[in-house]
């Protein structure tokens, strides 16, 4: 196999005992191919595509920070909000 720079090593944790058992049964040298094929099919499915898009929206959202006025005219009680 030639190294054309299009691959990357990724480590994933698997918690489902059934999935772990099935991965252990896959012969050495085929695990990466099977996992990549499964992920590729999943991300091409409607559920996988929806999950991916939701995650990307979450990652791309920038946190909003409210700036509190430093004005001396704005007292502490005017800046506090909520039930007390």
N, C-alpha and C positions, 0 to 999 in steps of 0.2 A: 504494500500500500504506500502511495506517495504522500508526502506531507505538503499539501498545497495551501496551508494556512486557513482553511475554511472550517476547522473544527475547534472545539473548546471543551475542556474538561469541566464538568459540572457535578457537584456533589449534592445529593438530595437525601433527606431522611424519610423513611417509610415507617409508618406506625401500624398499619393494618396487618395483623398476623397472617391473614389469608394471602395478601399480596406478597408479603415477605417470603412465605413458603413457596409460592409459585416462582418468584424470582430466583430463589435458591435452586430450584429444579432445572432452570435454564442452563444449558451447557456453557462452559467458559468460552468467551469469544463471541457469544451471541447476545449477551445481556444488553449491551449498549444498543445494538441494532433493534432489539425488541422494544426497549424502552423508548428509543427515539421514534420508532414507528407508531407506538401507542400514543405518544404525546402529539405527534404530527396529526394523527387521525382525530384526536380529541380537540385540538385547536381548530381543525377544519369543521368540526361539528357545530351546530347552533349553540349548544350549551357552553362549549369551550370558547367559542368566539365571544359570546356574551360575557363570560367571566373575564376573559382577557381585556375586553373593552372597558368593563367596570374597573378593573385593577389599574388600567392605564389612566382613566379619568381621575382616579384617586391619587395616583402618583403625580399627575400633572397639576393638581390643585395646589395653589400656593396658600399657606395659612394667612388669614387676615388678622391684622393687629390694629386694635383701636388705639388711637393716640389720645391721651387725656390732656386737656388744655392745661397749660402751665400758668395760665392767667391767675393773678391774685384775686380777681373779682369772682372767680368761680370757686365757691366754697366746697368743702368736703361733702356736705349734705346734698348739694346739687349734682355731684358726680356719682353718688351711690344710687344704685337701682335695685329693685327687687323687694321682696316682702321681708319686713323686719319685725 
